[in-house]
Amino acid sequence: MKFNVFTQMEYVVWAPGTLILSIHALRTPNQTVISEEFSIEPYIKFEELQSAEGENRLIRFEVQEQCTVKVTYNALVDNCVELTNYEHQEITLVSQLPVSVLPYLNPSRYCQSDKLSSHAHNMFGHITNPFEQVVALTNWIHYNVQYLSGFSNAETSAFNTFEERAGVCRDFAHLGIALCRGLTIPARYFTGYAYQLNPPDFHACFEAYIGGKWILFDATRLVPLNGLIKIATGRDAADNAIANIFGNINFTTMQVSCELAENSIEPIYYNEGEHSGLSYL
């Protein structure tokens, strides 16, 4: 499914500093960046960086003088997704997990799975199928945590969200990740452009490693699962910041959009009793 994605951000630079942005669509075997354009006004030389694992594409540039900087990115992206049936899926032993997946079992800055492990086992430990476990915990978050803009902040963690029962998409994602890791299911943070998200913005959800694939889950249910364009994945939001600012630089405005480039989309959501999981490779 092809989508046109766009973002434009402005920053006021008061003194020399550096910006590192993560707004480019990721290139993967199942996500093709057909065309893209990136610009900075006024023109500033920039470089593209990529992590060793290939989980994000970063743009880094240095601003030498006081000015207003406008960054624009647009792309045409095909997000060919896969559905896999997990009705008879068994738990994968930690001894059988790839080395690259092991870090996503550990607690991280925003996902204190060690503090939530007992809660995860009490609520979902009786479920033997790992896919059904993640569907169940995602549904629990959706029905028990209120989506409330402005409630949380940059310091809010999964444990805070579990106690306070309110937050935004990044908080829903962090809680899902922490509960998965508490059940010994590897999970990672996902940021992307989102079709039909209202109001338009970047979106956060999470992926769980089940049956050898990273399967997408979104406890907010704000967008169709197949209406996302992946930007990056990481342990939590600390790895996936849209912008890292170094210096006396202030963010001022942002526009984001994700529009269908084809005639129609058959939206995919996980329903009760669902056994088919969607993956963005």
Secondary structure per residue as TSV (DSSP state, phi and psi in degrees):
chain	resnum	aa	ss	phi	psi
A	1	M	-	360.0	127.9
A	2	K	E	-96.2	139.2
A	3	F	E	-133.4	145.7
A	4	N	E	-96.7	122.1
A	5	V	E	-114.8	149.5
A	6	F	E	-151.1	141.1
A	7	T	E	-147.8	145.8
A	8	Q	E	-139.4	128.1
A	9	M	E	-131.8	145.7
A	10	E	E	-122.3	142.9
A	11	Y	E	-133.8	142.4
A	12	V	E	-100.8	121.6
A	13	V	E	-101.9	118.1
A	14	W	S	-96.5	-22.8
A	15	A	S	-154.6	159.6
A	16	P	S	-51.2	137.2
A	17	G	E	-165.9	-178.1
A	18	T	E	-129.4	141.3
A	19	L	E	-117.8	136.7
A	20	I	E	-123.4	116.6
A	21	L	E	-110.6	146.0
A	22	S	-	-126.7	81.6
A	23	I	-	-127.7	-4.3
A	24	H	S	-80.4	139.2
A	25	A	-	-63.1	136.4
A	26	L	-	-76.1	142.0
A	27	R	-	-94.4	121.3
A	28	T	B	-138.1	171.5
A	29	P	T	-58.2	-27.8
A	30	N	T	-108.9	1.8
A	31	Q	B	-130.9	113.2
A	32	T	E	-105.7	125.2
A	33	V	E	-87.9	102.7
A	34	I	E	-71.9	-43.4
A	35	S	E	-155.0	153.9
A	36	E	E	-159.0	154.9
A	37	E	E	-137.3	139.3
A	38	F	E	-135.8	135.2
A	39	S	E	-145.1	154.7
A	40	I	E	-128.1	129.8
A	41	E	E	-120.0	127.3
A	42	P	S	-66.1	162.2
A	43	Y	-	-59.0	131.0
A	44	I	-	-136.4	134.6
A	45	K	-	-63.5	136.1
A	46	F	E	-135.0	166.1
A	47	E	E	-133.3	146.4
A	48	E	E	-99.1	131.4
A	49	L	E	-118.1	153.6
A	50	Q	E	-140.1	137.7
A	51	S	-	-66.5	159.3
A	52	A	T	-60.7	-30.6
A	53	E	T	-84.5	-8.0
A	54	G	-	71.2	28.8
A	55	E	-	-95.7	-2.4
A	56	N	-	-160.8	162.1
A	57	R	E	-121.6	120.4
A	58	L	E	-110.5	143.3
A	59	I	E	-112.2	125.0
A	60	R	E	-121.0	131.6
A	61	F	E	-150.1	152.9
A	62	E	E	-111.0	134.0
A	63	V	E	-105.6	125.8
A	64	Q	-	-95.3	-18.1
A	65	E	S	-141.2	165.8
A	66	Q	S	-64.2	131.6
A	67	C	E	-175.4	175.4
A	68	T	E	-105.2	125.0
A	69	V	E	-107.2	129.9
A	70	K	E	-116.1	124.7
A	71	V	E	-110.9	131.1
A	72	T	E	-129.4	132.9
A	73	Y	E	-135.5	132.8
A	74	N	E	-143.3	148.5
A	75	A	E	-154.9	154.4
A	76	L	E	-107.6	121.5
A	77	V	E	-131.6	138.5
A	78	D	E	-106.6	119.1
A	79	N	-	-106.7	46.6
A	80	C	-	-44.3	113.9
A	81	V	-	-107.4	165.0
A	82	E	E	-124.9	140.1
A	83	L	E	-110.2	129.9
A	84	T	E	-125.4	138.1
A	85	N	E	-86.2	128.6
A	86	Y	-	-119.4	28.1
A	87	E	T	-60.0	-35.3
A	88	H	T	-114.6	29.6
A	89	Q	-	-72.3	134.5
A	90	E	-	-102.2	160.0
A	91	I	-	-67.7	134.6
A	92	T	-	-87.6	124.9
A	93	L	-	-67.0	147.0
A	94	V	G	-58.3	-34.1
A	95	S	G	-65.8	-14.8
A	96	Q	G	-105.4	0.7
A	97	L	S	-79.8	144.3
A	98	P	-	-61.4	150.3
A	99	V	G	-58.6	-36.4
A	100	S	G	-65.9	-19.0
A	101	V	G	-90.4	-23.8
A	102	L	G	-56.1	-38.4
A	103	P	G	-59.1	-23.0
A	104	Y	G	-85.3	10.1
A	105	L	G	-96.3	-15.6
A	106	N	S	-92.0	153.7
A	107	P	-	-59.9	149.3
A	108	S	-	-136.1	-179.2
A	109	R	S	-50.4	-48.9
A	110	Y	S	-100.9	-5.9
A	111	C	-	-124.3	82.0
A	112	Q	-	-83.3	75.7
A	113	S	H	-63.2	-26.2
A	114	D	H	-65.2	-33.6
A	115	K	H	-78.1	-19.7
A	116	L	H	-110.8	0.4
A	117	S	H	-59.8	-45.5
A	118	S	H	-65.1	-39.0
A	119	H	H	-63.7	-42.7
A	120	A	H	-60.7	-43.9
A	121	H	H	-70.6	-36.9
A	122	N	H	-64.9	-37.5
A	123	M	H	-88.2	-33.9
A	124	F	H	-130.4	-0.1
A	125	G	T	-65.8	-21.3
A	126	H	T	-75.3	-12.9
A	127	I	-	-86.7	125.8
A	128	T	-	-90.4	-23.8
A	129	N	-	-87.1	119.9
A	130	P	H	-62.6	-34.8
A	131	F	H	-65.4	-43.3
A	132	E	H	-65.0	-33.4
A	133	Q	H	-60.8	-46.7
A	134	V	H	-69.9	-37.6
A	135	V	H	-60.5	-43.0
A	136	A	H	-64.9	-44.8
A	137	L	H	-71.2	-32.2
A	138	T	H	-65.8	-43.4
A	139	N	H	-62.9	-39.9
A	140	W	H	-61.2	-44.5
A	141	I	H	-60.9	-45.3
A	142	H	H	-58.9	-41.9
A	143	Y	H	-88.5	-15.5
A	144	N	H	-115.4	-10.5
A	145	V	S	-114.4	124.7
A	146	Q	E	-80.0	131.4
A	147	Y	E	-79.6	113.3
A	148	L	-	-140.1	104.5
A	149	S	T	-62.1	137.0
A	150	G	T	82.7	-2.8
A	151	F	S	-74.5	-40.6
A	152	S	-	-102.3	175.9
A	153	N	-	-141.3	-171.9
A	154	A	T	-66.4	-12.1
A	155	E	T	-101.6	-5.5
A	156	T	-	-67.4	129.7
A	157	S	-	-110.2	173.7
A	158	A	H	-59.7	-39.4
A	159	F	H	-65.5	-39.2
A	160	N	H	-60.0	-45.7
A	161	T	H	-64.6	-38.8
A	162	F	H	-61.8	-38.8
A	163	E	H	-78.1	-39.4
A	164	E	H	-90.6	-19.3
A	165	R	-	59.2	38.9
A	166	A	E	-158.2	152.5
A	167	G	E	167.2	-168.4
A	168	V	-	-116.8	-170.8
A	169	C	H	-57.9	-39.8
A	170	R	H	-65.0	-33.3
A	171	D	H	-71.5	-40.0
A	172	F	H	-60.4	-43.3
A	173	A	H	-65.4	-45.7
A	174	H	H	-60.2	-41.6
A	175	L	H	-66.4	-41.8
A	176	G	H	-60.4	-43.7
A	177	I	H	-62.5	-46.7
A	178	A	H	-63.2	-41.4
A	179	L	H	-66.6	-39.6
A	180	C	H	-61.1	-49.8
A	181	R	H	-63.1	-33.3
A	182	G	H	-63.7	-23.4
A	183	L	T	-96.3	10.0
A	184	T	T	63.3	36.3
A	185	I	-	-111.2	117.7
A	186	P	-	-59.6	139.0
A	187	A	E	-147.4	148.1
A	188	R	E	-141.3	158.7
A	189	Y	E	-81.8	142.1
A	190	F	E	-128.7	126.9
A	191	T	E	-117.9	147.2
A	192	G	E	-167.9	175.5
A	193	Y	E	-83.3	144.1
A	194	A	E	-130.1	124.0
A	195	Y	T	-73.4	132.8
A	196	Q	T	71.3	13.2
A	197	L	-	-72.8	130.1
A	198	N	S	-132.0	118.9
A	199	P	S	-73.8	154.8
A	200	P	-	-58.9	137.0
A	201	D	-	-168.6	173.5
A	202	F	E	-70.1	153.3
A	203	H	E	-126.3	147.0
A	204	A	E	-120.9	138.1
A	205	C	E	-148.8	-155.7
A	206	F	E	-148.9	161.0
A	207	E	E	-119.7	140.8
A	208	A	E	-115.4	140.8
A	209	Y	E	-88.8	109.3
A	210	I	E	-135.6	126.6
A	211	G	T	60.0	32.1
A	212	G	T	85.4	7.3
A	213	K	E	-135.3	153.0
A	214	W	E	-87.3	114.8
A	215	I	E	-104.8	134.4
A	216	L	E	-83.1	138.3
A	217	F	E	-137.6	143.9
A	218	D	-	-141.9	104.3
A	219	A	T	-71.5	-16.2
A	220	T	T	-75.4	-30.2
A	221	R	-	55.3	30.8
A	222	L	-	-82.8	-21.4
A	223	V	S	-139.9	156.5
A	224	P	-	-65.2	143.3
A	225	L	T	-62.3	-28.8
A	226	N	T	-92.8	13.6
A	227	G	S	-108.4	29.3
A	228	L	E	-117.0	143.6
A	229	I	E	-114.4	118.0
A	230	K	E	-71.7	131.8
A	231	I	E	-101.0	-47.3
A	232	A	E	-162.7	161.3
A	233	T	E	-132.8	157.3
A	234	G	E	-172.3	-174.7
A	235	R	S	-66.4	-38.4
A	236	D	S	-166.4	-166.3
A	237	A	T	-63.7	-22.5
A	238	A	T	-63.2	-29.9
A	239	D	T	-85.5	-18.2
A	240	N	-	-121.6	30.3
A	241	A	-	-61.7	135.7
A	242	I	S	-62.6	-37.7
A	243	A	E	-142.2	132.7
A	244	N	E	-111.7	123.6
A	245	I	E	-112.2	129.2
A	246	F	E	-124.1	107.0
A	247	G	S	123.2	-176.7
A	248	N	S	-85.0	77.2
A	249	I	E	-130.0	130.6
A	250	N	E	-113.4	131.1
A	251	F	E	-74.7	137.6
A	252	T	E	-118.8	-54.8
A	253	T	E	-140.3	159.5
A	254	M	E	-151.9	141.3
A	255	Q	E	-125.8	138.4
A	256	V	E	-139.3	140.2
A	257	S	E	-148.7	154.2
A	258	C	E	-144.4	106.4
A	259	E	E	-117.6	143.0
A	260	L	E	-66.1	131.1
A	261	A	S	-98.1	1.6
A	262	E	S	-121.6	-178.4
A	263	N	S	-71.1	-39.2
A	264	S	-	-156.5	165.7
A	265	I	-	-137.9	137.7
A	266	E	-	-96.7	100.0
A	267	P	-	-63.1	141.8
A	268	I	-	-112.3	125.5
A	269	Y	-	-131.2	160.3
A	270	Y	-	-91.7	122.1
A	271	N	-	-100.2	170.7
A	272	E	T	-57.8	134.3
A	273	G	T	79.3	8.1
A	274	E	-	-68.5	139.5
A	275	H	-	-127.0	2.1
A	276	S	E	-105.4	121.4
A	277	G	E	-105.3	147.3
A	278	L	E	-103.5	136.5
A	279	S	E	-127.5	141.7
A	280	Y	-	-109.5	106.6
A	281	L	-	-80.9	360.0
